Amino acid sequence: MPDFIDKIKEKAEAVSAAIDNELTVLEGAGGDDPLAEHDESEAAYGDD
């Protein structure tokens, strides 16, 4: 039984690490936020 619990803990730690990694990547990702409010002056600079 302790082996089973250890395996579950290892898997949970792996999932937690993967989630942390994805969140770190997403925090650093640039790009346009489609939900952000943009004023018209910003749109004028997009097509030079």
N, CA, C, O and CB atoms as a CASP TS submission, in Angstrom:
PFRMAT TS
TARGET T0000
AUTHOR 0000-0000-0000
METHOD Language model
MODEL 1
PARENT N/A
ATOM      1  N   MET     1       0.811  -1.206   0.000  1.00  0.00           N
ATOM      2  CA  MET     1       0.000   0.000   0.000  1.00  0.00           C
ATOM      3  C   MET     1       0.855   1.271   0.000  1.00  0.00           C
ATOM      4  O   MET     1       0.504   2.216  -0.707  1.00  0.00           O
ATOM      5  CB  MET     1      -0.923  -0.002   1.201  1.00  0.00           C
ATOM      6  N   PRO     2       1.941   1.343   0.744  1.00  0.00           N
ATOM      7  CA  PRO     2       2.761   2.564   0.712  1.00  0.00           C
ATOM      8  C   PRO     2       3.332   2.845  -0.683  1.00  0.00           C
ATOM      9  O   PRO     2       3.521   4.005  -1.049  1.00  0.00           O
ATOM     10  CB  PRO     2       3.906   2.449   1.720  1.00  0.00           C
ATOM     11  N   ASP     3       3.607   1.788  -1.465  1.00  0.00           N
ATOM     12  CA  ASP     3       4.097   2.000  -2.831  1.00  0.00           C
ATOM     13  C   ASP     3       3.046   2.716  -3.679  1.00  0.00           C
ATOM     14  O   ASP     3       3.356   3.603  -4.475  1.00  0.00           O
ATOM     15  CB  ASP     3       4.480   0.655  -3.481  1.00  0.00           C
ATOM     16  N   PHE     4       1.808   2.306  -3.487  1.00  0.00           N
ATOM     17  CA  PHE     4       0.715   2.927  -4.225  1.00  0.00           C
ATOM     18  C   PHE     4       0.610   4.416  -3.881  1.00  0.00           C
ATOM     19  O   PHE     4       0.446   5.252  -4.770  1.00  0.00           O
ATOM     20  CB  PHE     4      -0.615   2.210  -3.920  1.00  0.00           C
ATOM     21  N   ILE     5       0.704   4.736  -2.618  1.00  0.00           N
ATOM     22  CA  ILE     5       0.619   6.123  -2.161  1.00  0.00           C
ATOM     23  C   ILE     5       1.801   6.929  -2.692  1.00  0.00           C
ATOM     24  O   ILE     5       1.638   8.075  -3.111  1.00  0.00           O
ATOM     25  CB  ILE     5       0.575   6.186  -0.620  1.00  0.00           C
ATOM     26  N   ASP     6       2.987   6.332  -2.674  1.00  0.00           N
ATOM     27  CA  ASP     6       4.172   7.012  -3.206  1.00  0.00           C
ATOM     28  C   ASP     6       4.029   7.291  -4.694  1.00  0.00           C
ATOM     29  O   ASP     6       4.426   8.356  -5.167  1.00  0.00           O
ATOM     30  CB  ASP     6       5.426   6.175  -2.953  1.00  0.00           C
ATOM     31  N   LYS     7       3.463   6.340  -5.439  1.00  0.00           N
ATOM     32  CA  LYS     7       3.261   6.536  -6.880  1.00  0.00           C
ATOM     33  C   LYS     7       2.272   7.668  -7.131  1.00  0.00           C
ATOM     34  O   LYS     7       2.469   8.486  -8.029  1.00  0.00           O
ATOM     35  CB  LYS     7       2.759   5.234  -7.543  1.00  0.00           C
ATOM     36  N   ILE     8       1.215   7.711  -6.339  1.00  0.00           N
ATOM     37  CA  ILE     8       0.223   8.784  -6.479  1.00  0.00           C
ATOM     38  C   ILE     8       0.866  10.139  -6.178  1.00  0.00           C
ATOM     39  O   ILE     8       0.625  11.113  -6.892  1.00  0.00           O
ATOM     40  CB  ILE     8      -0.988   8.538  -5.536  1.00  0.00           C
ATOM     41  N   LYS     9       1.675  10.204  -5.132  1.00  0.00           N
ATOM     42  CA  LYS     9       2.356  11.456  -4.785  1.00  0.00           C
ATOM     43  C   LYS     9       3.301  11.886  -5.895  1.00  0.00           C
ATOM     44  O   LYS     9       3.369  13.070  -6.225  1.00  0.00           O
ATOM     45  CB  LYS     9       3.128  11.303  -3.468  1.00  0.00           C
ATOM     46  N   GLU    10       4.034  10.935  -6.479  1.00  0.00           N
ATOM     47  CA  GLU    10       4.949  11.261  -7.578  1.00  0.00           C
ATOM     48  C   GLU    10       4.186  11.809  -8.780  1.00  0.00           C
ATOM     49  O   GLU    10       4.607  12.788  -9.397  1.00  0.00           O
ATOM     50  CB  GLU    10       5.758  10.019  -7.990  1.00  0.00           C
ATOM     51  N   LYS    11       3.073  11.180  -9.104  1.00  0.00           N
ATOM     52  CA  LYS    11       2.263  11.643 -10.234  1.00  0.00           C
ATOM     53  C   LYS    11       1.680  13.031  -9.956  1.00  0.00           C
ATOM     54  O   LYS    11       1.633  13.879 -10.847  1.00  0.00           O
ATOM     55  CB  LYS    11       1.131  10.640 -10.528  1.00  0.00           C
ATOM     56  N   ALA    12       1.240  13.254  -8.729  1.00  0.00           N
ATOM     57  CA  ALA    12       0.681  14.563  -8.366  1.00  0.00           C
ATOM     58  C   ALA    12       1.752  15.641  -8.457  1.00  0.00           C
ATOM     59  O   ALA    12       1.475  16.751  -8.910  1.00  0.00           O
ATOM     60  CB  ALA    12       0.083  14.525  -6.943  1.00  0.00           C
ATOM     61  N   GLU    13       2.969  15.328  -8.032  1.00  0.00           N
ATOM     62  CA  GLU    13       4.066  16.292  -8.135  1.00  0.00           C
ATOM     63  C   GLU    13       4.403  16.574  -9.595  1.00  0.00           C
ATOM     64  O   GLU    13       4.708  17.712  -9.950  1.00  0.00           O
ATOM     65  CB  GLU    13       5.311  15.775  -7.394  1.00  0.00           C
ATOM     66  N   ALA    14       4.351  15.551 -10.442  1.00  0.00           N
ATOM     67  CA  ALA    14       4.628  15.737 -11.864  1.00  0.00           C
ATOM     68  C   ALA    14       3.560  16.622 -12.517  1.00  0.00           C
ATOM     69  O   ALA    14       3.873  17.495 -13.327  1.00  0.00           O
ATOM     70  CB  ALA    14       4.700  14.372 -12.578  1.00  0.00           C
ATOM     71  N   VAL    15       2.312  16.387 -12.157  1.00  0.00           N
ATOM     72  CA  VAL    15       1.221  17.205 -12.700  1.00  0.00           C
ATOM     73  C   VAL    15       1.357  18.642 -12.219  1.00  0.00           C
ATOM     74  O   VAL    15       1.175  19.579 -12.996  1.00  0.00           O
ATOM     75  CB  VAL    15      -0.158  16.630 -12.290  1.00  0.00           C
ATOM     76  N   SER    16       1.673  18.818 -10.959  1.00  0.00           N
ATOM     77  CA  SER    16       1.849  20.158 -10.403  1.00  0.00           C
ATOM     78  C   SER    16       2.988  20.897 -11.108  1.00  0.00           C
ATOM     79  O   SER    16       2.864  22.080 -11.426  1.00  0.00           O
ATOM     80  CB  SER    16       2.125  20.078  -8.893  1.00  0.00           C
ATOM     81  N   ALA    17       4.093  20.194 -11.350  1.00  0.00           N
ATOM     82  CA  ALA    17       5.225  20.811 -12.043  1.00  0.00           C
ATOM     83  C   ALA    17       4.853  21.181 -13.474  1.00  0.00           C
ATOM     84  O   ALA    17       5.252  22.238 -13.963  1.00  0.00           O
ATOM     85  CB  ALA    17       6.434  19.867 -12.040  1.00  0.00           C
ATOM     86  N   ALA    18       4.098  20.329 -14.146  1.00  0.00           N
ATOM     87  CA  ALA    18       3.677  20.620 -15.520  1.00  0.00           C
ATOM     88  C   ALA    18       2.753  21.833 -15.559  1.00  0.00           C
ATOM     89  O   ALA    18       2.868  22.674 -16.451  1.00  0.00           O
ATOM     90  CB  ALA    18       2.972  19.400 -16.138  1.00  0.00           C
ATOM     91  N   ILE    19       1.853  21.925 -14.608  1.00  0.00           N
ATOM     92  CA  ILE    19       0.946  23.075 -14.543  1.00  0.00           C
ATOM     93  C   ILE    19       1.733  24.348 -14.265  1.00  0.00           C
ATOM     94  O   ILE    19       1.500  25.373 -14.904  1.00  0.00           O
ATOM     95  CB  ILE    19      -0.134  22.863 -13.457  1.00  0.00           C
ATOM     96  N   ASP    20       2.658  24.292 -13.322  1.00  0.00           N
ATOM     97  CA  ASP    20       3.500  25.458 -13.024  1.00  0.00           C
ATOM     98  C   ASP    20       4.277  25.900 -14.256  1.00  0.00           C
ATOM     99  O   ASP    20       4.408  27.095 -14.519  1.00  0.00           O
ATOM    100  CB  ASP    20       4.470  25.142 -11.878  1.00  0.00           C
ATOM    101  N   ASN    21       4.790  24.931 -15.009  1.00  0.00           N
ATOM    102  CA  ASN    21       5.539  25.247 -16.221  1.00  0.00           C
ATOM    103  C   ASN    21       4.647  25.927 -17.251  1.00  0.00           C
ATOM    104  O   ASN    21       5.054  26.921 -17.852  1.00  0.00           O
ATOM    105  CB  ASN    21       6.154  23.980 -16.814  1.00  0.00           C
ATOM    106  N   GLU    22       3.460  25.419 -17.461  1.00  0.00           N
ATOM    107  CA  GLU    22       2.543  26.017 -18.431  1.00  0.00           C
ATOM    108  C   GLU    22       2.140  27.420 -18.014  1.00  0.00           C
ATOM    109  O   GLU    22       2.062  28.314 -18.857  1.00  0.00           O
ATOM    110  CB  GLU    22       1.301  25.147 -18.598  1.00  0.00           C
ATOM    111  N   LEU    23       1.883  27.629 -16.734  1.00  0.00           N
ATOM    112  CA  LEU    23       1.512  28.959 -16.266  1.00  0.00           C
ATOM    113  C   LEU    23       2.660  29.940 -16.444  1.00  0.00           C
ATOM    114  O   LEU    23       2.439  31.104 -16.776  1.00  0.00           O
ATOM    115  CB  LEU    23       1.086  28.910 -14.801  1.00  0.00           C
ATOM    116  N   THR    24       3.882  29.477 -16.226  1.00  0.00           N
ATOM    117  CA  THR    24       5.047  30.335 -16.423  1.00  0.00           C
ATOM    118  C   THR    24       5.166  30.726 -17.886  1.00  0.00           C
ATOM    119  O   THR    24       5.457  31.880 -18.199  1.00  0.00           O
ATOM    120  CB  THR    24       6.332  29.632 -15.949  1.00  0.00           C
ATOM    121  N   VAL    25       4.946  29.777 -18.780  1.00  0.00           N
ATOM    122  CA  VAL    25       5.015  30.060 -20.216  1.00  0.00           C
ATOM    123  C   VAL    25       3.920  31.042 -20.605  1.00  0.00           C
ATOM    124  O   VAL    25       4.168  31.976 -21.368  1.00  0.00           O
ATOM    125  CB  VAL    25       4.889  28.758 -21.041  1.00  0.00           C
ATOM    126  N   LEU    26       2.719  30.843 -20.090  1.00  0.00           N
ATOM    127  CA  LEU    26       1.610  31.729 -20.437  1.00  0.00           C
ATOM    128  C   LEU    26       1.813  33.136 -19.901  1.00  0.00           C
ATOM    129  O   LEU    26       1.422  34.106 -20.550  1.00  0.00           O
ATOM    130  CB  LEU    26       0.309  31.166 -19.911  1.00  0.00           C
ATOM    131  N   GLU    27       2.419  33.260 -18.727  1.00  0.00           N
ATOM    132  CA  GLU    27       2.666  34.589 -18.169  1.00  0.00           C
ATOM    133  C   GLU    27       3.639  35.373 -19.030  1.00  0.00           C
ATOM    134  O   GLU    27       3.546  36.597 -19.124  1.00  0.00           O
ATOM    135  CB  GLU    27       3.202  34.479 -16.746  1.00  0.00           C
ATOM    136  N   GLY    28       4.571  34.672 -19.656  1.00  0.00           N
ATOM    137  CA  GLY    28       5.578  35.344 -20.473  1.00  0.00           C
ATOM    138  C   GLY    28       5.153  35.551 -21.913  1.00  0.00           C
ATOM    139  O   GLY    28       5.846  36.226 -22.673  1.00  0.00           O
ATOM    140  N   ALA    29       4.029  34.983 -22.295  1.00  0.00           N
ATOM    141  CA  ALA    29       3.584  35.079 -23.682  1.00  0.00           C
ATOM    142  C   ALA    29       3.064  36.477 -23.979  1.00  0.00           C
ATOM    143  O   ALA    29       2.285  37.045 -23.214  1.00  0.00           O
ATOM    144  CB  ALA    29       2.498  34.034 -23.976  1.00  0.00           C
ATOM    145  N   GLY    30       3.506  37.008 -25.085  1.00  0.00           N
ATOM    146  CA  GLY    30       3.014  38.318 -25.507  1.00  0.00           C
ATOM    147  C   GLY    30       1.767  38.148 -26.345  1.00  0.00           C
ATOM    148  O   GLY    30       1.115  37.104 -26.316  1.00  0.00           O
ATOM    149  N   GLY    31       1.457  39.153 -27.067  1.00  0.00           N
ATOM    150  CA  GLY    31       0.312  39.051 -27.959  1.00  0.00           C
ATOM    151  C   GLY    31      -0.775  40.026 -27.580  1.00  0.00           C
ATOM    152  O   GLY    31      -0.675  40.757 -26.594  1.00  0.00           O
ATOM    153  N   ASP    32      -1.801  40.016 -28.379  1.00  0.00           N
ATOM    154  CA  ASP    32      -2.915  40.931 -28.188  1.00  0.00           C
ATOM    155  C   ASP    32      -3.975  40.265 -27.336  1.00  0.00           C
ATOM    156  O   ASP    32      -4.352  39.120 -27.585  1.00  0.00           O
ATOM    157  CB  ASP    32      -3.502  41.377 -29.539  1.00  0.00           C
ATOM    158  N   ASP    33      -4.452  40.973 -26.341  1.00  0.00           N
ATOM    159  CA  ASP    33      -5.519  40.475 -25.493  1.00  0.00           C
ATOM    160  C   ASP    33      -6.851  40.838 -26.130  1.00  0.00           C
ATOM    161  O   ASP    33      -7.203  42.017 -26.170  1.00  0.00           O
ATOM    162  CB  ASP    33      -5.410  41.050 -24.055  1.00  0.00           C
ATOM    163  N   PRO    34      -7.597  39.868 -26.626  1.00  0.00           N
ATOM    164  CA  PRO    34      -8.855  40.175 -27.314  1.00  0.00           C
ATOM    165  C   PRO    34      -9.910  40.778 -26.391  1.00  0.00           C
ATOM    166  O   PRO    34     -10.863  41.400 -26.860  1.00  0.00           O
ATOM    167  CB  PRO    34      -9.407  38.925 -27.950  1.00  0.00           C
ATOM    168  N   LEU    35      -9.743  40.599 -25.087  1.00  0.00           N
ATOM    169  CA  LEU    35     -10.725  41.141 -24.149  1.00  0.00           C
ATOM    170  C   LEU    35     -10.338  42.519 -23.624  1.00  0.00           C
ATOM    171  O   LEU    35     -11.123  43.167 -22.932  1.00  0.00           O
ATOM    172  CB  LEU    35     -10.904  40.191 -22.989  1.00  0.00           C
ATOM    173  N   ALA    36      -9.135  42.964 -23.952  1.00  0.00           N
ATOM    174  CA  ALA    36      -8.683  44.269 -23.470  1.00  0.00           C
ATOM    175  C   ALA    36      -9.369  45.371 -24.274  1.00  0.00           C
ATOM    176  O   ALA    36      -9.680  45.213 -25.454  1.00  0.00           O
ATOM    177  CB  ALA    36      -7.135  44.395 -23.574  1.00  0.00           C
ATOM    178  N   GLU    37      -9.590  46.484 -23.595  1.00  0.00           N
ATOM    179  CA  GLU    37     -10.189  47.623 -24.277  1.00  0.00           C
ATOM    180  C   GLU    37      -9.089  48.414 -24.980  1.00  0.00           C
ATOM    181  O   GLU    37      -8.078  48.763 -24.371  1.00  0.00           O
ATOM    182  CB  GLU    37     -10.973  48.524 -23.278  1.00  0.00           C
ATOM    183  N   HIS    38      -9.293  48.693 -26.260  1.00  0.00           N
ATOM    184  CA  HIS    38      -8.335  49.462 -27.042  1.00  0.00           C
ATOM    185  C   HIS    38      -9.003  50.751 -27.507  1.00  0.00           C
ATOM    186  O   HIS    38     -10.168  50.762 -27.903  1.00  0.00           O
ATOM    187  CB  HIS    38      -7.809  48.638 -28.253  1.00  0.00           C
ATOM    188  N   ASP    39      -8.248  51.816 -27.449  1.00  0.00           N
ATOM    189  CA  ASP    39      -8.817  53.039 -27.996  1.00  0.00           C
ATOM    190  C   ASP    39      -8.444  53.132 -29.477  1.00  0.00           C
ATOM    191  O   ASP    39      -7.588  52.387 -29.955  1.00  0.00           O
ATOM    192  CB  ASP    39      -8.315  54.293 -27.209  1.00  0.00           C
ATOM    193  N   GLU    40      -9.084  54.038 -30.191  1.00  0.00           N
ATOM    194  CA  GLU    40      -8.906  54.120 -31.638  1.00  0.00           C
ATOM    195  C   GLU    40      -7.511  54.594 -32.039  1.00  0.00           C
ATOM    196  O   GLU    40      -7.053  54.269 -33.134  1.00  0.00           O
ATOM    197  CB  GLU    40      -9.940  55.045 -32.225  1.00  0.00           C
ATOM    198  N   SER    41      -6.828  55.347 -31.190  1.00  0.00           N
ATOM    199  CA  SER    41      -5.494  55.835 -31.537  1.00  0.00           C
ATOM    200  C   SER    41      -4.490  54.688 -31.626  1.00  0.00           C
ATOM    201  O   SER    41      -3.541  54.765 -32.407  1.00  0.00           O
ATOM    202  CB  SER    41      -5.021  56.865 -30.511  1.00  0.00           C
ATOM    203  N   GLU    42      -4.679  53.633 -30.846  1.00  0.00           N
ATOM    204  CA  GLU    42      -3.795  52.474 -30.925  1.00  0.00           C
ATOM    205  C   GLU    42      -3.987  51.746 -32.240  1.00  0.00           C
ATOM    206  O   GLU    42      -3.020  51.234 -32.805  1.00  0.00           O
ATOM    207  CB  GLU    42      -4.045  51.522 -29.754  1.00  0.00           C
ATOM    208  N   ALA    43      -5.203  51.688 -32.738  1.00  0.00           N
ATOM    209  CA  ALA    43      -5.485  50.985 -33.987  1.00  0.00           C
ATOM    210  C   ALA    43      -4.848  51.699 -35.171  1.00  0.00           C
ATOM    211  O   ALA    43      -4.515  51.056 -36.166  1.00  0.00           O
ATOM    212  CB  ALA    43      -6.995  50.857 -34.201  1.00  0.00           C
ATOM    213  N   ALA    44      -4.674  52.988 -35.087  1.00  0.00           N
ATOM    214  CA  ALA    44      -4.105  53.749 -36.192  1.00  0.00           C
ATOM    215  C   ALA    44      -2.637  53.413 -36.428  1.00  0.00           C
ATOM    216  O   ALA    44      -2.129  53.580 -37.536  1.00  0.00           O
ATOM    217  CB  ALA    44      -4.254  55.231 -35.930  1.00  0.00           C
ATOM    218  N   TYR    45      -1.962  52.943 -35.396  1.00  0.00           N
ATOM    219  CA  TYR    45      -0.538  52.625 -35.538  1.00  0.00           C
ATOM    220  C   TYR    45      -0.292  51.228 -36.083  1.00  0.00           C
ATOM    221  O   TYR    45       0.849  50.897 -36.405  1.00  0.00           O
ATOM    222  CB  TYR    45       0.151  52.768 -34.210  1.00  0.00           C
ATOM    223  N   GLY    46      -1.310  50.407 -36.195  1.00  0.00           N
ATOM    224  CA  GLY    46      -1.122  49.019 -36.584  1.00  0.00           C
ATOM    225  C   GLY    46      -0.815  48.797 -38.052  1.00  0.00           C
ATOM    226  O   GLY    46      -0.154  47.811 -38.380  1.00  0.00           O
ATOM    227  N   ASP    47      -1.261  49.662 -38.954  1.00  0.00           N
ATOM    228  CA  ASP    47      -1.106  49.432 -40.390  1.00  0.00           C
ATOM    229  C   ASP    47      -0.202  50.469 -41.029  1.00  0.00           C
ATOM    230  O   ASP    47      -0.672  51.317 -41.788  1.00  0.00           O
ATOM    231  CB  ASP    47      -2.460  49.440 -41.076  1.00  0.00           C
ATOM    232  N   ASP    48       1.084  50.415 -40.735  1.00  0.00           N
ATOM    233  CA  ASP    48       2.025  51.370 -41.332  1.00  0.00           C
ATOM    234  C   ASP    48       2.631  50.820 -42.587  1.00  0.00           C
ATOM    235  O   ASP    48       3.446  51.487 -43.224  1.00  0.00           O
ATOM    236  CB  ASP    48       3.123  51.733 -40.353  1.00  0.00           C
TER
END
